[in-house]
Amino acid sequence: MTSRPNDVKLKERLDEFEVDWSELESSLDNCQQLLVTTETVLLPSTQAASELTVWMDTVDQTIEVKSDLQPRNADDMLQLHNDFKVLMSLLR
């Protein structure tokens, strides 16, 4: 069997592909290891940040509700006083 001129070029190109493929596989292993390490470190931090956000949202909602109940000026205070008097008269 005789070798054709293109066979040599094809063989060289295939060898290059094999080298590139090996480097890609090696790089993939390194990337997977880095991903596992990163997940191990970041997952607890991400979970803690998420829990903190939920807690802060609850506190924010509580503050909003309580601030709506607080009198903001003299008219609000007078209205609360009148509502209290009406409530007290109903309880007697």
N, C-alpha and C positions, 0 to 999 in steps of 0.2 A: 504494500500500500504506500503510495507516494504522498508526500505532504504538499499541500497547495499553499501559496503565499498567504492567503487569507487565514489559513489554519493557525499560523503562528500568532497573528494579530488577535485572532479570536481567543486563543489560549492565554495570551497576555492579559486580555480584557477580562476574561473569566477569573484569572488569578487576582486581578485588582478587585473584582466584585467580592471574591471570597475574603480578601483582607478587609475590605470595607464592611462586609457583613459581620465578621468577627469583632471588629471594633464597635459596631452598632450593638451587638449582643452584650459585649462587655460594658458599654455605656448604659445599656438598659438595666443591667444588674446593679450598677452603681446608683442609677436613678431610683430604682425600687428600694434600695437600702436607705437612701436619703429620704424618700417618702415615708417609709416606716418610722424612721427616727423623728422626722418632723411631726408626724401624726402623734407619736408618743408624747412629744413635748407640747404641742399646740392644743391637742384635744382637751386636756383638763383646763387650759387657759380659756379656750373658746367656750366651754361649758360654764365656767365660772362667770365669764362676761355675760353670757346669756341669762344666767340666774340673777345676776346683779341688775340687768336691764329689766327683767320681770319685776323684781322687788322695787326698783325705782319707779316703774310705771304705776305700781300699786300705791306707793307713797304719794306720787303726783296726783292720782285720782282722789286719794283721801284728803289731800290738801285742798283740792278744788271743791270737794263737797263741803268741807268745813269752812272754807272761805266764803262760800255762798251763804252759810248760816250766820256769819259775823256781820254785825251792823257796820255800814261804811260811812254813815253820816248821822246827823241828829234826826233826820226824818226816819231813817231805818230804825234808830233807837226808839223813837216815839211809837212807831208801828209795832215793834216787838213788845213794848210796854202795854199798848192797847190790846194786842193779841193775848198777852199774859193775863190781863184783867178779865177779858172775856172768858178765857179758859178757867180762871179761878171762880168766876161767877157760875159757870156751868157745873163745876165740881161741888158747889155748896148745896 
